[in-house]
């Protein structure tokens, strides 16, 4: 379960990193999106801590903090995958019969028929 959570957190952090990279462009579109994001963050109540219209703050997030967060979360995710292995989703494990039975091996099946 923790493997799935770290994978989703890595995905979300990488999306935020891409968003901050988009905001670093100095064109009208990125400025418009920055102020729309600022309004959204103010509406949620976290606008006092994140100012997406401040180029220096976005540069700091994009260059230092978010890549470090992506690296840590992805490293943790890879360690968890190596420890637990790749598993099917919970719904597939409960309902899919082929996941419960071993896959047929053509080499051993042909020997059994002889």
ZADO-1210 file (C-alpha; in nm, 4 decimals, padded with zeros to 6 digits):
<atoms>
<atom x="00.0000" y="00.0000" z="00.0000" code="UNK" pos="1"/>
<atom x="00.2830" y="00.2393" z="00.0847" code="UNK" pos="2"/>
<atom x="00.4346" y="00.1658" z="-00.2563" code="UNK" pos="3"/>
<atom x="00.1216" y="00.2989" z="-00.4272" code="UNK" pos="4"/>
<atom x="00.1137" y="00.6053" z="-00.2023" code="UNK" pos="5"/>
<atom x="00.4778" y="00.6941" z="-00.2704" code="UNK" pos="6"/>
<atom x="00.4168" y="00.6464" z="-00.6431" code="UNK" pos="7"/>
<atom x="00.1212" y="00.8841" z="-00.6364" code="UNK" pos="8"/>
<atom x="00.3125" y="01.1384" z="-00.4256" code="UNK" pos="9"/>
<atom x="00.6011" y="01.1220" z="-00.6749" code="UNK" pos="10"/>
<atom x="00.3541" y="01.1833" z="-00.9576" code="UNK" pos="11"/>
<atom x="00.1929" y="01.4825" z="-00.7835" code="UNK" pos="12"/>
<atom x="00.5284" y="01.6371" z="-00.6911" code="UNK" pos="13"/>
<atom x="00.6501" y="01.5985" z="-01.0495" code="UNK" pos="14"/>
<atom x="00.3330" y="01.7697" z="-01.1770" code="UNK" pos="15"/>
<atom x="00.3936" y="02.0593" z="-00.9338" code="UNK" pos="16"/>
<atom x="00.7543" y="02.0777" z="-01.0580" code="UNK" pos="17"/>
<atom x="00.6306" y="02.0981" z="-01.4176" code="UNK" pos="18"/>
<atom x="00.3831" y="02.3693" z="-01.3158" code="UNK" pos="19"/>
<atom x="00.6551" y="02.5811" z="-01.1534" code="UNK" pos="20"/>
<atom x="00.8691" y="02.5354" z="-01.4652" code="UNK" pos="21"/>
<atom x="00.5816" y="02.6641" z="-01.6751" code="UNK" pos="22"/>
<atom x="00.5463" y="02.9665" z="-01.4471" code="UNK" pos="23"/>
<atom x="00.9149" y="03.0556" z="-01.4932" code="UNK" pos="24"/>
<atom x="00.8552" y="03.1525" z="-01.8552" code="UNK" pos="25"/>
<atom x="00.8161" y="03.5260" z="-01.9007" code="UNK" pos="26"/>
<atom x="00.5201" y="03.5372" z="-02.1313" code="UNK" pos="27"/>
<atom x="00.1602" y="03.6424" z="-02.0974" code="UNK" pos="28"/>
<atom x="00.0256" y="03.2870" z="-02.0660" code="UNK" pos="29"/>
<atom x="00.2461" y="03.1946" z="-01.7722" code="UNK" pos="30"/>
<atom x="00.1704" y="03.5263" z="-01.6012" code="UNK" pos="31"/>
<atom x="-00.2029" y="03.4679" z="-01.6481" code="UNK" pos="32"/>
<atom x="-00.1794" y="03.1133" z="-01.5084" code="UNK" pos="33"/>
<atom x="00.0309" y="03.2421" z="-01.2157" code="UNK" pos="34"/>
<atom x="-00.2364" y="03.4890" z="-01.1100" code="UNK" pos="35"/>
<atom x="-00.5117" y="03.2320" z="-01.1580" code="UNK" pos="36"/>
<atom x="-00.3143" y="02.9927" z="-00.9361" code="UNK" pos="37"/>
<atom x="-00.2603" y="03.2713" z="-00.6827" code="UNK" pos="38"/>
<atom x="-00.6353" y="03.3304" z="-00.6667" code="UNK" pos="39"/>
<atom x="-00.6958" y="02.9550" z="-00.6260" code="UNK" pos="40"/>
<atom x="-00.4389" y="02.9285" z="-00.3449" code="UNK" pos="41"/>
<atom x="-00.5924" y="03.2299" z="-00.1721" code="UNK" pos="42"/>
<atom x="-00.9371" y="03.0706" z="-00.1994" code="UNK" pos="43"/>
<atom x="-00.8105" y="02.7503" z="-00.0394" code="UNK" pos="44"/>
<atom x="-00.6389" y="02.9454" z="00.2379" code="UNK" pos="45"/>
<atom x="-00.2731" y="02.8704" z="00.1687" code="UNK" pos="46"/>
<atom x="-00.1990" y="03.1812" z="-00.0366" code="UNK" pos="47"/>
<atom x="-00.0113" y="03.3387" z="00.2538" code="UNK" pos="48"/>
<atom x="00.2613" y="03.0723" z="00.2315" code="UNK" pos="49"/>
<atom x="00.2922" y="03.0342" z="-00.1472" code="UNK" pos="50"/>
<atom x="00.3121" y="03.3329" z="-00.3796" code="UNK" pos="51"/>
<atom x="00.3190" y="03.1918" z="-00.7308" code="UNK" pos="52"/>
<atom x="00.3437" y="03.5419" z="-00.8756" code="UNK" pos="53"/>
<atom x="00.6861" y="03.5901" z="-00.7107" code="UNK" pos="54"/>
<atom x="00.9420" y="03.4743" z="-00.9682" code="UNK" pos="55"/>
<atom x="01.2190" y="03.4334" z="-00.7087" code="UNK" pos="56"/>
<atom x="01.0070" y="03.2094" z="-00.4886" code="UNK" pos="57"/>
<atom x="00.8983" y="02.9957" z="-00.7836" code="UNK" pos="58"/>
<atom x="01.2589" y="02.9681" z="-00.9011" code="UNK" pos="59"/>
<atom x="01.3634" y="02.8506" z="-00.5532" code="UNK" pos="60"/>
<atom x="01.0858" y="02.5886" z="-00.5490" code="UNK" pos="61"/>
<atom x="01.1629" y="02.4734" z="-00.9038" code="UNK" pos="62"/>
<atom x="01.5419" y="02.4581" z="-00.8798" code="UNK" pos="63"/>
<atom x="01.6031" y="02.3326" z="-00.5257" code="UNK" pos="64"/>
<atom x="01.3089" y="02.2075" z="-00.3216" code="UNK" pos="65"/>
<atom x="01.0904" y="02.0208" z="-00.5698" code="UNK" pos="66"/>
<atom x="01.3709" y="01.8271" z="-00.7456" code="UNK" pos="67"/>
<atom x="01.4993" y="01.7232" z="-00.4030" code="UNK" pos="68"/>
<atom x="01.1473" y="01.6118" z="-00.3052" code="UNK" pos="69"/>
<atom x="01.1069" y="01.4185" z="-00.6323" code="UNK" pos="70"/>
<atom x="01.4437" y="01.2471" z="-00.5809" code="UNK" pos="71"/>
<atom x="01.3635" y="01.1457" z="-00.2221" code="UNK" pos="72"/>
<atom x="01.0122" y="01.0195" z="-00.2975" code="UNK" pos="73"/>
<atom x="01.1221" y="00.8303" z="-00.6105" code="UNK" pos="74"/>
<atom x="01.4143" y="00.6727" z="-00.4212" code="UNK" pos="75"/>
<atom x="01.1770" y="00.5626" z="-00.1441" code="UNK" pos="76"/>
<atom x="00.9349" y="00.4302" z="-00.4041" code="UNK" pos="77"/>
<atom x="01.2068" y="00.2293" z="-00.5810" code="UNK" pos="78"/>
<atom x="01.3248" y="00.0824" z="-00.2490" code="UNK" pos="79"/>
<atom x="00.9682" y="-00.0187" z="-00.1631" code="UNK" pos="80"/>
<atom x="00.9181" y="-00.1775" z="-00.5061" code="UNK" pos="81"/>
<atom x="01.2437" y="-00.3708" z="-00.4668" code="UNK" pos="82"/>
<atom x="01.1419" y="-00.4882" z="-00.1182" code="UNK" pos="83"/>
<atom x="00.7786" y="-00.5791" z="-00.1886" code="UNK" pos="84"/>
<atom x="00.7824" y="-00.6411" z="-00.5629" code="UNK" pos="85"/>
<atom x="00.5317" y="-00.5208" z="-00.8163" code="UNK" pos="86"/>
<atom x="00.1804" y="-00.6187" z="-00.7142" code="UNK" pos="87"/>
<atom x="-00.1525" y="-00.5985" z="-00.8955" code="UNK" pos="88"/>
<atom x="-00.4134" y="-00.3476" z="-00.7768" code="UNK" pos="89"/>
<atom x="-00.6386" y="-00.4642" z="-00.4938" code="UNK" pos="90"/>
<atom x="-00.9421" y="-00.5083" z="-00.7201" code="UNK" pos="91"/>
<atom x="-00.7461" y="-00.7212" z="-00.9684" code="UNK" pos="92"/>
<atom x="-00.6023" y="-00.9430" z="-00.6971" code="UNK" pos="93"/>
<atom x="-00.9508" y="-01.0223" z="-00.5668" code="UNK" pos="94"/>
<atom x="-01.1328" y="-01.0741" z="-00.8955" code="UNK" pos="95"/>
<atom x="-00.8901" y="-01.1897" z="-01.1628" code="UNK" pos="96"/>
<atom x="-00.8478" y="-01.5675" z="-01.1585" code="UNK" pos="97"/>
<atom x="-00.5455" y="-01.5700" z="-01.3859" code="UNK" pos="98"/>
<atom x="-00.3492" y="-01.3717" z="-01.1274" code="UNK" pos="99"/>
<atom x="-00.4092" y="-01.6433" z="-00.8671" code="UNK" pos="100"/>
<atom x="-00.3099" y="-01.9437" z="-01.0785" code="UNK" pos="101"/>
<atom x="00.0425" y="-01.9813" z="-01.2167" code="UNK" pos="102"/>
<atom x="00.0944" y="-01.9112" z="-01.5830" code="UNK" pos="103"/>
<atom x="00.1116" y="-02.2196" z="-01.8068" code="UNK" pos="104"/>
<atom x="00.4612" y="-02.3213" z="-01.9050" code="UNK" pos="105"/>
<atom x="00.4733" y="-02.4633" z="-02.2619" code="UNK" pos="106"/>
<atom x="00.7953" y="-02.6567" z="-02.1916" code="UNK" pos="107"/>
<atom x="00.6521" y="-02.8534" z="-01.8993" code="UNK" pos="108"/>
<atom x="00.3057" y="-02.8898" z="-02.0560" code="UNK" pos="109"/>
<atom x="00.4451" y="-03.0657" z="-02.3641" code="UNK" pos="110"/>
<atom x="00.6414" y="-03.3098" z="-02.1463" code="UNK" pos="111"/>
<atom x="00.3326" y="-03.3900" z="-01.9401" code="UNK" pos="112"/>
<atom x="00.1320" y="-03.4834" z="-02.2515" code="UNK" pos="113"/>
<atom x="00.3910" y="-03.7413" z="-02.3694" code="UNK" pos="114"/>
</atoms>
